[in-house]
Amino acid sequence: MEKKTKTLLVTNIPDISIFTKKLKESFEIREVYTIPNNDTFLFVIFYNIKDADQCQKELLSKGYKAYFTISKYEFPKDHEKCDKDKNQSTLFISSKNLSDYNESVLSEYGEIREIRGANPTTICVEYFDSRSADTCVSELSKKGVTVKYVWDMSTKTKWDIIRHTDSVISQVIPPVQKKKKPVINVYKNMFIKEFDEFISENIDDIIQELNSN
């Protein structure tokens, strides 16, 4: 079963501009983008994971191919800071008086997906909508509460999703042979393309991670 995320990869769209317009009429969408120099794939980032789930169901029922994936902002990088720009919905909250910030209070900022207690003074709360997390950060910070964004998924889960996304892309755009040159993939992993510098600096670790699974 696919891991549900707030980003969808949609393939084989006849007209991306028309498709995107209709999509935005039905859902609140944070951003859409394609792989550079290739409009075969469309990445759709939602604020709310429920919208992503509902959108995928509707697209599949209409014959489209839509897969859960991660956005270009979530590519696993060493020491990458998680902040408001990453569209994450999970927060780390620390307070000596956590009883003041129970589920009833925290739900005032939006619908809660899960609350995990780390210890008596810290919890992690995950909202369905990243904008709810933004509101929570803003309001609790005004009260002097320590609250930070954390990633919705582990690095391992992200790598699993990346491998699946690569598999989907490679099935749609197979490698081609160029004269007097080795076989070259005409598609390039959009995550790696976005982070060429990171890849070049960490290629050994990446290869080891890929080979270990």
DOZAKOL-992554 format. One record per residue (C-alpha): residue number from 0; residue in one letter; x, y, z. Coordinates in Angstrom, 2 decimals. Example, Ala and Ser with C-alpha at 12.3 -4.5 7.8 and 13.67 -1.06 7.14 Angstrom:
<dodos>
DODO/num/residuo/c1/c2/c3
DODO/0/A/12.30/-4.50/7.80;
DODO/1/S/13.67/-1.06/7.14;
</dodos>
This chain:
<dodos>
DODO/num/residuo/c1/c2/c3
DODO/0/M/0.00/0.00/0.00;
DODO/1/E/1.25/3.47/-0.90;
DODO/2/K/2.26/5.84/1.87;
DODO/3/K/-0.14/8.77/1.73;
DODO/4/T/1.53/12.15/1.32;
DODO/5/K/0.55/15.71/0.41;
DODO/6/T/2.11/15.43/-3.06;
DODO/7/L/0.86/13.58/-6.13;
DODO/8/L/2.69/12.58/-9.30;
DODO/9/V/0.29/12.49/-12.25;
DODO/10/T/1.39/11.04/-15.60;
DODO/11/N/0.22/11.04/-19.22;
DODO/12/I/-1.81/14.25/-19.09;
DODO/13/P/-3.06/15.39/-22.53;
DODO/14/D/-3.00/19.12/-21.68;
DODO/15/I/-1.29/20.15/-18.45;
DODO/16/S/-2.59/23.74/-18.44;
DODO/17/I/-6.23/22.68/-18.77;
DODO/18/F/-5.73/19.82/-16.30;
DODO/19/T/-4.14/22.15/-13.74;
DODO/20/K/-6.88/24.75/-14.10;
DODO/21/K/-9.60/22.18/-13.44;
DODO/22/L/-7.66/20.75/-10.51;
DODO/23/K/-7.34/24.16/-8.86;
DODO/24/E/-11.08/24.67/-9.22;
DODO/25/S/-11.71/21.59/-7.09;
DODO/26/F/-8.88/21.62/-4.54;
DODO/27/E/-6.71/24.05/-2.59;
DODO/28/I/-3.30/23.49/-4.13;
DODO/29/R/-0.02/24.91/-2.87;
DODO/30/E/2.03/24.40/-6.03;
DODO/31/V/2.32/22.45/-9.27;
DODO/32/Y/5.49/21.84/-11.27;
DODO/33/T/6.97/19.55/-13.90;
DODO/34/I/10.37/17.96/-14.37;
DODO/35/P/12.63/20.48/-16.15;
DODO/36/N/12.43/20.10/-19.94;
DODO/37/N/9.75/17.45/-19.63;
DODO/38/D/6.01/18.00/-19.26;
DODO/39/T/5.10/14.32/-19.20;
DODO/40/F/4.78/14.38/-15.42;
DODO/41/L/2.98/16.81/-13.16;
DODO/42/F/3.75/17.13/-9.46;
DODO/43/V/0.88/18.54/-7.40;
DODO/44/I/1.51/19.76/-3.85;
DODO/45/F/-1.50/20.06/-1.55;
DODO/46/Y/-1.75/21.79/1.81;
DODO/47/N/-4.02/19.08/3.17;
DODO/48/I/-3.23/15.37/2.96;
DODO/49/K/-6.98/14.65/2.83;
DODO/50/D/-7.22/16.66/-0.38;
DODO/51/A/-4.32/14.71/-1.88;
DODO/52/D/-6.04/11.45/-0.97;
DODO/53/Q/-9.39/12.53/-2.39;
DODO/54/C/-7.79/13.92/-5.54;
DODO/55/Q/-5.95/10.67/-6.20;
DODO/56/K/-9.17/8.68/-5.86;
DODO/57/E/-10.97/10.97/-8.31;
DODO/58/L/-8.12/10.90/-10.83;
DODO/59/L/-7.87/7.11/-10.71;
DODO/60/S/-11.63/6.82/-11.25;
DODO/61/K/-11.24/8.96/-14.39;
DODO/62/G/-8.47/6.80/-15.80;
DODO/63/Y/-5.48/8.94/-14.86;
DODO/64/K/-2.38/7.52/-13.24;
DODO/65/A/-1.68/9.28/-9.95;
DODO/66/Y/0.85/8.28/-7.30;
DODO/67/F/1.73/9.59/-3.86;
DODO/68/T/5.26/10.97/-3.77;
DODO/69/I/7.31/13.62/-1.96;
DODO/70/S/7.82/17.18/-3.12;
DODO/71/K/11.10/18.76/-4.16;
DODO/72/Y/11.18/20.47/-0.75;
DODO/73/E/11.32/17.15/1.10;
DODO/74/F/14.30/15.53/-0.61;
DODO/75/P/16.47/14.02/2.17;
DODO/76/K/19.51/16.21/2.77;
DODO/77/D/21.92/16.04/5.66;
DODO/78/H/21.16/18.64/8.33;
DODO/79/E/18.34/20.12/6.25;
DODO/80/K/16.31/22.49/8.42;
DODO/81/C/12.60/21.81/8.55;
DODO/82/D/10.67/25.07/8.41;
DODO/83/K/7.46/26.64/7.17;
DODO/84/D/8.61/26.56/3.53;
DODO/85/K/8.73/22.73/3.53;
DODO/86/N/4.92/22.30/3.75;
DODO/87/Q/5.16/19.98/6.76;
DODO/88/S/2.29/19.38/9.17;
DODO/89/T/4.13/17.96/12.19;
DODO/90/L/5.30/20.03/15.15;
DODO/91/F/7.49/19.38/18.17;
DODO/92/I/6.12/21.14/21.23;
DODO/93/S/7.96/21.51/24.52;
DODO/94/S/6.45/22.97/27.68;
DODO/95/K/6.61/22.42/31.41;
DODO/96/N/2.83/22.69/31.43;
DODO/97/L/1.80/20.42/28.57;
DODO/98/S/-1.60/19.98/30.16;
DODO/99/D/-2.31/23.51/28.96;
DODO/100/Y/-1.84/22.31/25.39;
DODO/101/N/-3.94/19.18/25.17;
DODO/102/E/-5.75/17.92/22.08;
DODO/103/S/-8.73/20.15/22.72;
DODO/104/V/-6.56/23.27/22.75;
DODO/105/L/-4.35/22.26/19.83;
DODO/106/S/-7.35/21.35/17.69;
DODO/107/E/-8.38/25.00/17.76;
DODO/108/Y/-5.73/25.56/15.10;
DODO/109/G/-6.95/22.79/12.80;
DODO/110/E/-7.90/19.13/12.53;
DODO/111/I/-5.35/16.87/14.20;
DODO/112/R/-4.21/13.67/12.55;
DODO/113/E/-2.13/12.32/15.44;
DODO/114/I/-0.50/13.29/18.72;
DODO/115/R/2.56/11.41/19.96;
DODO/116/G/3.90/11.93/23.45;
DODO/117/A/7.69/11.74/23.78;
DODO/118/N/7.87/12.46/27.51;
DODO/119/P/5.95/14.49/30.13;
DODO/120/T/7.22/17.80/28.75;
DODO/121/T/7.29/17.22/24.98;
DODO/122/I/4.87/16.02/22.31;
DODO/123/C/4.65/15.83/18.54;
DODO/124/V/1.38/16.88/16.96;
DODO/125/E/0.57/16.22/13.31;
DODO/126/Y/-2.17/18.13/11.55;
DODO/127/F/-3.87/17.11/8.32;
DODO/128/D/-3.20/20.56/6.87;
DODO/129/S/0.19/22.30/6.86;
DODO/130/R/-1.54/25.66/7.29;
DODO/131/S/-2.92/24.47/10.62;
DODO/132/A/0.64/23.76/11.72;
DODO/133/D/1.66/27.26/10.60;
DODO/134/T/-1.12/28.79/12.69;
DODO/135/C/-0.17/26.68/15.70;
DODO/136/V/3.47/27.76/15.46;
DODO/137/S/2.46/31.41/15.22;
DODO/138/E/0.05/31.32/18.15;
DODO/139/L/2.12/29.20/20.55;
DODO/140/S/5.27/31.20/19.84;
DODO/141/K/3.44/34.32/21.02;
DODO/142/K/2.87/32.54/24.34;
DODO/143/G/6.54/31.67/24.76;
DODO/144/V/6.07/27.97/24.04;
DODO/145/T/8.91/26.12/22.30;
DODO/146/V/7.47/24.82/19.05;
DODO/147/K/9.38/23.63/15.98;
DODO/148/Y/8.58/22.09/12.62;
DODO/149/V/9.68/18.47/12.16;
DODO/150/W/9.51/16.22/9.11;
DODO/151/D/6.28/14.30/8.52;
DODO/152/M/8.24/11.22/7.39;
DODO/153/S/11.50/9.51/8.26;
DODO/154/T/14.44/9.61/5.85;
DODO/155/K/14.00/5.88/5.18;
DODO/156/T/10.38/6.38/4.18;
DODO/157/K/11.38/9.21/1.87;
DODO/158/W/13.94/7.00/0.14;
DODO/159/D/11.33/4.27/-0.31;
DODO/160/I/9.02/6.79/-1.96;
DODO/161/I/11.82/8.14/-4.15;
DODO/162/R/12.61/4.64/-5.43;
DODO/163/H/8.96/4.08/-6.25;
DODO/164/T/8.76/7.45/-8.03;
DODO/165/D/11.87/6.64/-10.06;
DODO/166/S/10.29/3.34/-11.04;
DODO/167/V/7.16/5.12/-12.29;
DODO/168/I/9.20/7.66/-14.26;
DODO/169/S/11.45/5.03/-15.85;
DODO/170/Q/8.43/3.04/-17.02;
DODO/171/V/6.99/6.06/-18.79;
DODO/172/I/10.26/7.32/-20.27;
DODO/173/P/12.63/4.41/-20.98;
DODO/174/P/16.37/4.87/-21.67;
DODO/175/V/17.37/5.69/-25.26;
DODO/176/Q/20.53/4.90/-27.20;
DODO/177/K/22.55/7.75/-28.66;
DODO/178/K/25.05/7.09/-31.45;
DODO/179/K/28.63/6.47/-30.28;
DODO/180/K/27.60/7.08/-26.70;
DODO/181/P/26.54/4.76/-23.88;
DODO/182/V/22.89/4.33/-23.00;
DODO/183/I/21.62/7.48/-21.35;
DODO/184/N/18.38/7.93/-19.48;
DODO/185/V/16.49/10.81/-21.08;
DODO/186/Y/14.67/11.31/-17.80;
DODO/187/K/16.60/12.55/-14.83;
DODO/188/N/15.40/12.06/-11.32;
DODO/189/M/13.75/15.37/-10.55;
DODO/190/F/14.90/15.17/-6.97;
DODO/191/I/18.52/14.67/-8.00;
DODO/192/K/18.24/17.40/-10.62;
DODO/193/E/17.05/19.81/-7.98;
DODO/194/F/19.90/18.87/-5.69;
DODO/195/D/22.88/18.16/-7.95;
DODO/196/E/25.27/19.72/-5.52;
DODO/197/F/23.99/17.58/-2.67;
DODO/198/I/24.24/14.43/-4.76;
DODO/199/S/27.81/15.14/-5.86;
DODO/200/E/28.88/15.72/-2.28;
DODO/201/N/27.13/12.65/-0.88;
DODO/202/I/27.17/10.18/-3.76;
DODO/203/D/28.97/7.45/-1.80;
DODO/204/D/26.41/7.56/1.02;
DODO/205/I/23.53/7.56/-1.45;
DODO/206/I/24.85/4.55/-3.35;
DODO/207/Q/25.38/2.68/-0.09;
DODO/208/E/21.81/3.50/0.98;
DODO/209/L/20.34/2.34/-2.32;
DODO/210/N/22.35/-0.88/-2.39;
DODO/211/S/21.42/-1.78/1.16;
DODO/212/N/17.77/-2.23/0.19;
</dodos>
